[in-house]
């Protein structure tokens, strides 16, 4: 079967799609991946390694991530999302839509990041099957769990809270998100958050079961698969000899990163990390974002690392300080590491609370308030907690036993069989 996949966002939005593309290729399907990269990083080389056809659309996104991150501290969640879309998505909506139309024309089914409503529209127009992938379950209505920042009011009143969230999302974004549908002569879904931004046939939730409380209360088209873990580049990655030497010379270090957000606040993040390490007197591996700290440079206390597959290094560490992105949260947990989370936005706060609820982290330290002293104190609290360290080891063992890619492929193929899609690529 010929399958088109399209995604938009940062590295955390793209790696899971690479993992799924790799899995689909390995079971005999032909995959094309279309990427809109917020930081303009190209995934051409890894796609060549996987045998996946790759397109980057547009070639360049003119988005000042550093300026946006600094302004985002003053925004509420809807303002943050609206600003992100205004600056990094809506100006390229037509490009994304044209790429989606081509992807639909060239393939039997299409799979998209849950925010890619242009792909959903293109598939509808061509009467092709569209499947969405959701990387965070925070916005999936669940009557036994209230939306983030809403109080728990019981099953019946929680439903009202979810309706209020849908109404607020419509108020803020319905006009903008409906524009492309109306221009195409189509009637957009009524609810932007819960209907427009995911498939109503199959929305695969790429979240490990340990993070999904009461997922059996979701609507039936939401199906969990677990973490879409890309292992191919991890297996091919060679750990630098300098890092091997550093790890041999002392106790297991703390790992520190803010992922792609670190590019937005490079000097501030490095100063925060280094000051916290100095206060603790511990060893650390810090993902460098500053020319002042060159990649693969180190001393007895700190090693500065560049871009790399996270899990291979996390497994050598005693804990991970991170921003609470879905991918980093899963990678740290799968590696058996507890977390110290410094969230920049609400989705990351959601993951921080998930980690805390299952005993893998202490209370989050919001980025707009964190100091080196509070960060050092939180790290010390995690390292001194036998319960948190033991919980992390157990969670890592559980996660390593789950194969999210295999489950996702089974869900996709089952729906195709139900829809009578012949895997030679013809409708029957």
ABEGO torsion letter per residue (X at the ends): XBBBBBBBEBAAAAAAAAAAAAAAAAAGBBBBBBBBBAAGBBAAAAAAAAGBBBBBOBABBBBBAAAAAAAAAABBAAAAAAAAAAAAAAAAAAAAAAAAAAAAAABABBBBBAABAAAAAAAAAAGBBBBBBBABAAABBBAABBBBGBBBAEAAAAAAAAAAAAAAAAAAAAAAAAAAAAAAGBBBBABAAAAAABBAABBBBBBBAAABBGAAABBAABBBAEBBBBAAAAAABBBBAAAAAAAAABBBBBBBBAEAAAAABAAAAAAAAAAAAAAAGBBBBBBBABAABBBGBBBAABBBBBBBBAAAAAAABABBBBAGBAAAAAAAAAAGBBBBBBBABAAAAAAAAAAAAAGABBBBBBAAABBAAAAAAAAAAAAABAAAAAAAAAAAAAAAABBAAAAAAAAAAAAAAAAGBBAAGBBX
